[in-house]
Each structure stands twice: as structure tokens, then as C-alpha cells.
Amino acid sequence: MAFPQLNNMAISVEKQSPVTITKATFPLRYGTYSEIRTSEYEFIFNLNGEIKFIRGLNVNWPHPAAQLKRTDGNDWVYYSLGDVSGDRGIISWMGEYYLPCLPYPSNSVWEVNYFTDPSIMNAFAAWSQLYANLYGAQKAGLHPRTRDLINRILQNHDGVLYERSQKLNSIIGGRVTVLPPDTRHVDYEIIPIIIADGCLYHCDFCCVKSAQNFHKRSLSEITEQIQQLKIHYGRNVQNSNALFLGNHDALSAGDELICFTASEAFKSFYFGNGRTKIPFLFLFGSVDSLLNSNNELFEKLSQLPYYTYVNIGFESIDTSTLNFIGKPVNVPKVRAAFRKMIEINDNYTNIEITGNFLLGEQLSPEHYDSLTKLLCNTSSPSNGRGGIYLSPLKDSPKRRELLPRFFEIKKQSRLPVYVYLIQRF
């Protein structure tokens, strides 16, 4: 609902857009949100009155489709369109029309330090000014819905937003340090529930996993998480349509824990009410957890009311590389898990297994030769399922120089190939 301007601000309260996130060259809005426009900026707020997006409208803004997004973890991420278009542009290596530029060290092949760009940083000053203007605005004659929106926004100042992010971490028992690459399909917008902690492997190269040994959480702990998350997300839960079961190897938690959590979350977060598309379920798995998962687990997953993505960390199919990165699996295991990925993708229409391999100047020619041969000789997927993600090693020098290697592998692969951007929640 749109209302007349207030102090040169055009306010729209709870605009209705499709729930489904659409891939497009311009940032489309989804779900129910509120909007405030000034002559120079567009500000988007969720149903709780929390700032979500900022987009520049003036000539100094880098691109009309570029924007800033605040995550539930309270990171501000700048969405860039890059400087190359077409089959060598961002869409070709991210699978999306934008590149999330993160405010913390990550593994992107192309980095943008938006803190050094005054045209982007001015947007934060504009947000502070908007907040001050709303605080000082005369609200007596405003429509009640406009007044309620302004009050919600004022209740969610930067200090409160930080505290809410810390509360979220407290509910789930720590920060999610990396999301599955497949969460790009929902713009990284997920509700996180941790069903298991720790990791099976503790690989030397990994910079995001915890030092804990793997252990599952109890049903009571998971139920408590769901109840608290429902309260935490409040009204904005109706904009959610995706669930992440963490943390680093939820597939090892087994069918009982996975299916119990997914079913309880479906009911508690109302995923089945008024959504226009089937909700998504995301989780990580390892080579061993995939090999140890029997058909019964995947049959149960296929019966859940979700489209499920399971992302597996293969890393390499070369013995010397596996030794170099300190991954305690052998090539026959990796090859067997890869075959199982293909088999599952062929047999289930609502389960998709994707895989990760490494990219880096430090890696041997044998790593790339074996990977290229594997992807070139595999069977072609139906409908582009079973994507492969190449993850640049975090400390790779000259990261952008890795793109020619990426394109060489992508060109020869019979599976879709993308870059894996390590993004936290």
C-alpha cells in the first residue's frame, strides 16, 4: 500500500511480490516487504521493520541493478554486476547475475572492496540520515499503517540489529561459518537449524569448519531451536521458504534426525501455507556420509515436502592432492561417492546432490587433469542437475588468474560448473 510523501520520502507499506526468488538481471523483490524511497536511494524493510536492502537511484551509484543487502547475521553484502558480460561474465561462473562482495575475507576469484568506494559508502550515511529523519518526523497525521511501519523501523536501529544477530547465533549454538553453494538459488535466505556439530575429517586446507569431533544434537535440543527461531523471526517467517540443516556434515546425522527436523520445521514455519513453490532443504555431506547413506535415507528424503540439495565436499580425485590438503580419504572412495551422486540425481526428481572440488595455483597439474577427465567422461545430467562447484583455496595468490582454469574445466565438463563463493550466514 502506497502513501503520500513524508518529508520527501515515498512510503509503501507491505508490498506484495511473488514468494519465489527469480533469477534476473535486475534485483527483483520477493515476499512481502515495505519500501521507502528518497530522491537518491531505495530502502527495503522486512516485515519486522528491519532494513534489508539499499539501492542507489542517483547517477553516482555504480549500476542501477547493484545493491547492498543486510543478512540475518548482520553482514552488509554488496551485490556487484562485475565488469564483464556475456559468456565470460558473472552469470557464467556464479550461475547468478550478480557477485556478492563480502565484508570479510573469503575465497572469491574476484574481489571488490566496497569500503573504498565513496559512492557505495554514502549509502550507509543515507541510511543513518533516513533513520534520523524518521525519528524526527511528525507522525500525528499519518495513516496508522505508515505510523506502525515507522515505529517498527525505529525499534530496529543498528544496535538492535547487531543484538538480534547475536541472539540468533545463541539460539543455534554458534555462527554458521559457511553456507552450501546451492543456497544461491534462494539468495542465501535460509532459516538455520543445527542438527550436528563438528566434522568427520578436519582437513588441513579447510578454514571454516570447527575443531570439534562430529556429534549429533538431541531431539529436544532441535525442538528448542525450532521454537526459539519461530519467535525470533516473528512475522517475517512468512517470507521464508528454505531451511538449512547444519552444520558441516548434517548428512551424517542420519535419516531420523534429518526427517524429524525437516518435518517439524515445515509445520512450525508454515512452509506449506500460501507458498507458491515447494520449499527448499539444504545440507552438507561428506564422501563417507554419502557412501554410508543407504537407499532408505534417500527414499525418506524424497518423501519430505521439500526440494532437497545435498552438497558433498569431494575436493580432488588425485592422491597427491588429497595428501597435500590433508583430506583423509582415498581416490577410490571419492570416485565411488561421485558415482553415487550421479545415481541419486538420476533416480530422484526432488533430490539433487552437488559436489565441490578445489581450485588454486598451488594445486598440481595431476589434480586438474584427473578432475577434467572425471567431468568430461561422466554421464550428462537431466535438466542441468548435479552441479559441480570449484572452490578457490582461500590463500590462492592472483585469484582472478584462476578464471581461465575455471573456464577450461567448465568447457569440457558434461556437468554444470560454477565457482563456490564461501559465504557465511
N, C-alpha and C positions, 0 to 999 in steps of 0.2 A: 504494500500500500504506500503510495507516494503522497507527500505532504508539501505545502508551500515552503519556500526557502526560509531559513532562520539564520540571520546574520551572514548572508551569502553562502549558506550551506543548503544543499538539496538533500532531503532525508527521505529514504524509502524504508519502510518497516516491514520486515519479514516477507521479502520477495520469494516467490515460489519458482524453483527451477527443477529440472529432472534430477532425481537422485543419482542416476548413473553418471560417472565421470567419463566424459567424452574426450578422445584424443583429437586435438585440433591445433591449428597454427596460432590461434588466438585464445587467451585464457577464458574459457567458458566457466560460468558459475554453476554450482550444483547444490541440491538440497534447498533448505530454507535459510535465508541469511538477510541481514539488514545492511543498508548501504548509505554512506554519507559522502556527497561529492562537494568539493570546493572547486574553484576555477582551475586549480592546478593538480589536485590529487583525488583519487577514488579510494575510500576506506571501506573495507568489508568486515562485518562483525558476525560471529556465530550467534546461536540462539541464547547463549548465556551472556551476550554482550561483550565477549572477548574479541579484541582485534585479531583478524586473521590474515588479511591481505592489504597491501598498499600498492597502488599503481599510479605512476605519474601521468598527467594529462598535458604537461607543458612541453615546449619544444626542446628543453634541455634533457628530458628523460631519454635514456639510451634507445628504447624502442617501444612503440605502443603496446606490444604484447609482453614486454618484460614486466616483472612484478616482484615484490617482496612478500614472503609468506612466513607467518609465525607458526611454528609447530606446537604440539601439545607439550613437548619437552622444553618449550620457551626458547628455541633457537630461531633466529631470523635467517631465512634462506633466500638468496637472490636467484630468481629464475632468468637465466640469460638465453638468448637465441643464437649466440655464437657469432662467428664472422664468416662462416662458410655454409652455403645452402646446397640443396640437391643431394646426390648420392654420396657425397663426401661430408655432408653436414651432420648436425647433431642427431637428426632422426635416424641416420644410418648406423650410428654407433651407440645411441641410447635407447632407440625404439620409441622415443618421445620427441616432441618438437621443441623441447627446452632442456637446458642443462641446469640442475640445481647446484648453485655455487654456495658452498658451506662455510660457516664462520669458524670452523675448526679444521685441523689437519686431516686429510683423507687421502684417497688413492686415485683421484680423478686424473685422466690423461690430459685434461686442460683445465687450468685453474684461473679463477677470476677473483682478485682481492677487491671486493666491492667497498671495503673500508677506505680505499684510496681514491674513490670516485666521488667527488663532491655532489654530483647530480643525484646519486643514489643516497648518499648520507643525508642530503637535505630532506629526504622523505621522513626520516626519523624526527627531524626537527619539526616537520609539518604535523606529524602525529602528536607531538608534545603540544604544539600550538592548538591543534584541534581540541585536545583534551582540556586545555585551559579555556578555550572559547566555550565549550560545552559547560564547563564548571561555572562560568560567569554569565551564562545565558539566562534571560528571563523566561521562566518556564510556565508562568501562571496561565497564559492564554493558549498554551499548546494543546494539541489533541492528546488525549490520555495515552494513546499508544506511542506517540512520539516522546512524551514525557517519561514513560516507562523505559523506553529504549535508552534515552539519555542517562537515566538513573542507573541502568544496568552497566552501561559503558563506564560511568564514573566510579562504580564499585569495583571495576576491574582495571585499576591503574597498574603501572609496571611492577610495583612492589607486590601486589596481589597476584599478578600473573606468574611471577617468579615463585611465590609461595605455593601456588597451585601446582606448578611443575614439580616442586619438591614433594608435595603431598602425593602426587601420582607415583613418583618413584618409591615413596614409602609404602604405598598400597601394594605394589607389585614386588617389593623387596629389592630395589636397586634399579639403576638405569639400564634400558635396553641399548647396548652399545652398537648394535648393527641390526638392520632390518633385512629380510630376504630381498633380493633384487626384484622379484616378481611383484612386490608391493608398489612398484612404479605404476602398475595398472590401476591403482586406486589413489594415485598421487601421494603415496606413503601415509594415507589416512587410515589408521587401524586402531582398534582397541586391543591393548596388550594384556595377555594373561600368562603368567609364568607357571608352567606345569612341571618343569625340571630345571635344576641348576647344574652348573659345571659342564664339563666336556669329556669325551672319551679319549681324546688324543693329546691335547696340549702341544700342538705343532710349534716348532721354533719360529716360523715366519709370522705366525698369527699375532696381531696386535690388538684384537678386540675381545678375545674370549677370556674368561676368568680362570684363575688358577685352581678353582675348586674341582674336586672329583665329581663325576656325574652322580646325581641322586634325584629321585622323583619327589615331588611335593605330595602331601596327603590330600584326600578328597575334601577334608574340612578346610584346609588352607586355601584350596582353589575356590571353594564355595564362598569363603570370606572375601577373597579378592573380587569375585563377581559382584557380590552385594555392595562392597565399597565403591567399586568402579561405577556401578549404576548410579549411586548417589553423586559421585564426583563429576560424571559427565552431565548429569542433570537433563535439562530439556534438549541439549544438543545431541543426546544419544540418538535421536530420530534422524540425524544426518549421517549416522554411521552405518556402514554396510560391509564391514570387513573386520576380521578377527585374526590376530597374530598369537599363536601359541608358542611361547618361548621356553627356554631361551635359545641355546646354541645347538641343541640336538633333541628337539621335542619328539622326533620320530622314535627315539629310544625309549620314551616313556610308555609305549605300548598302546594297544587299541582301547583298553578300558579307560585309561586316564584321558586320552585324546578325545574319544567319543563322548565321555561324560562331560568334559569341559565344553566341547563344541555345542552339545545339546543344551546344556544349562545356559550358556551364553546366548544361544539363539532365542530362548524364551525370555531371558532377563532383559536383553537389549532390543527386543521387539523386532528382530531382523525379518520376521515373516509378515509384519503389519504394514501394508501400504507401500512396500518397496517395489520398485518396478523391475528389479532384476535380482536374480539369485545372489545371495551374499557370498563373499569370498572367505576362504580359510587359508592362512599361510603358516608354514612351519619349516624349520631347518631339519635336515637329516645328515647323517654321515655315511661313508661307504659301508661300515659294518652294520649300522642300524638299518640301512636299506636291505642288505643281504640277509639280515636276521629277521626281517619282517615277512611273515607268511601271507598267503593269499587271503586268509581270514581278515587280517587287518585292512587290506585294501578293499575287500568286499564291504566291510563296515564303513570305511571312509566313503565309499561310493553311495552308501545309503543315507549319508548325512545330507541335510538340506543346504549344502554349500557347493561351490566350485572350489576345489582344493588344489593348492600349489605346494609341492614339497621340493625344497631346494637342497641339492646334495653337493658337498664340497669334495670334488674329485682331485683338483689341483694339478695333477700331472699323470701321465701314463708312461713315464720314463723313470727307471730305477735310480739313476744318479741324481735326478732332480728331487725325487721323493726323499732320498737321503739328505740332500742339501737343505731342504726346507724342514727336515725333522718330522716328517709325517710317517707314523708307524703303520703303514700299510704297504702291500707289495703290488706290483703291476697286475698279476692275475686277479687280485681282489678288485682293483679299480676297473679292469676290463669286464669282470662279471657283474659288478654293480651298474656299469654303463649299459650292458645288455639288458639288465633288469629294468632300467629306466625306460629303454625303448619298448620293452614288452608291456610294461604297465601303461604307457601312453597309447599303445595300440589297442589295449583291451578295455580301457575305461574312458568314458566320454566326459566325466566330470572330475577327473583326477589328472593333474599334469605334473610330471617330475621334470625339473630343470637341473642343470649342472654347472658347477664353477670350475674353471681352470685358471692357472696363473699366467700373467703377462709381465715381463720385466727384462731389462737389459742384462741382468745378472744370470739369467737362465740360459742353459746350453742349447746349441742347435738341435741336439737329440730330443729335447723337450718339445720344440716346435715341430720337428719332423714327425714325431710319434703322434702328436696331437692332430696335426693336419691330416695324417693318414687315417686316424681314427674317425675324424669328422667327415672325411671325403668318402670313406668306404661304408658308412652306416646307411641304413635304410632311410628313405625320405619320410618325414612325418606327415600326417594328415592335418590339414588346416593350420600349418605352422606351429604345431605343438612341440614341446620339449626343447625349449630354448637353451642355448649354451651362453654362459656369461664368462668373459675374460676379465679377471680381476688384477689390475696393476699392483705389483708389490708396492707397499706404502713408501718405501725409501728409494724407489727407482729414480735414477737421475734422468733428466731430459724426458720427462713423462710424455710430452706431446710427440716426441720422436717415436713413441711406441705405436702411433696410429697406423703407419704404413704396414707394420707387422700385423696389426689387428685386421686391416682390410685384406691382406693377403690370406689370412686364415678364413675370414668371412667369405671371401670369393670362392674358396674351394670347398667349404663346408656344405653338406646337404641338410644341415640343421640351421635354424636361425641363430645368429651370433650377435651378442651385444657386449658392451662394456659394463662391468659391475662397479657401480659407484657405492662405496661403503658409506651409508647414511645412518646415523643413529636416530632414535625416536625422541 
